[in-house]
Amino acid sequence: MTCQSTGGNGKRIYYFSDMPYRFRSAAFRVTILTVRKEMSVEDFVKGIPKAELHLHIEGTFEPELMFKIAGRNNVRLQYTSIEEIREACNFSNLQEFLDLYYTGAGILTDEEDFYDLTWAYLEKAVSQNVLHSEIFFDPQTHTGRGIAFSTVVNGIHKARADAGEKLGISTRLILCFLRDLDESAAMKTLEEALGYRDRIIAVGLDSAEAGNPPSKFHEVFKRAREAGFLTVAHGGEEGPATYVREALEILKVSRIDHGNHCLDDDELAEELVRRRIPLTVCPLSNLRLKVVDRMERHPLRRMMERGLLVTVNSDDPAYFGGYINENYLAVAKALNLTAEEIYTLAKNSFEACFLEKSQKDKMLKTLHEYKKKHE
């Protein structure tokens, strides 16, 4: 609930009543944005319009859908129940997660599978007031086991088109190269992607970060930029701050995915602030993969205080315990974020997305109207 008190200057000060008393100091109070009708932080997060910029479609594969598609494709899973899959999600590190992730992805074989996977995510996103989503996909995970590139892209694209028409959600698609493979494999994937330039807006870099620096993919990112693709890259999750710098200077990315360790290098953090390079942070993912040991120690607040353009996202929500709203709520509660700070995170998500300015402005207007409604 939101409550008010009167400060020494006579101004009313607002805060969430479920915020511990010791955090109701001036540094944590909401002086601009209030929430009418005693709205809880949960309701405020659920209702606020937002964009999601760091979402792996293969990471949205819920156990129920996994069993359904496995049955349809006559694939026998190594797991015997939904509960067993959920138990397997207690990861100790990134590699343990990737092992389960690739097991699930291996079930997907035809356009219908990729359609169903994408549609299920987009329905969930709309239910959480996501107006726009920029979706990662890993074609090498599928082409490496004999699935045609066209099968993957067409299935995802058809679901995106239907969701745009029926659900009203805007989407873009980002192809990610697997960084634990070599650059020649990435180049081959890029060549296949050139025929789908109208469906793929950017290329990125994901999978096992440790020991696979961005510089390993210099030439393929150069070729992608020449072909008109935007570029992003995972960096600074498990890898050091130097990986973030390489992504900026060598791959010339427009966004950094994760970026936690950028705070280890003051000059790098200052450059990210100066250039307004967005960071697509994933709190629950960081917790599940032991990037942070407790949510209270997540660097998101420090990133915001440094002036970094931070966004909140769900990464691989089927495996990490929550979609975008659950991620907002996790950091809001652990870091005692104010309503104004939650609004800023949502605003950042639209500012950091790859939509045209007119589309961004329309969504930002919707967000601003939500804010005014609760002032």
Beta strands, then each sheet from edge to edge (+ up, - down):
strand 1: 2-6
strand 2: 12-16
strand 3: 50-56
strand 4: 130-137
strand 5: 170-178
strand 6: 202-206
strand 7: 230-235
strand 8: 255-258
strand 9: 279-281
strand 10: 310-312
sheet 1: 1+ 2-
sheet 2: 3+ 4+ 5+ 6+ 7+ 8+ 9+ 10+
end
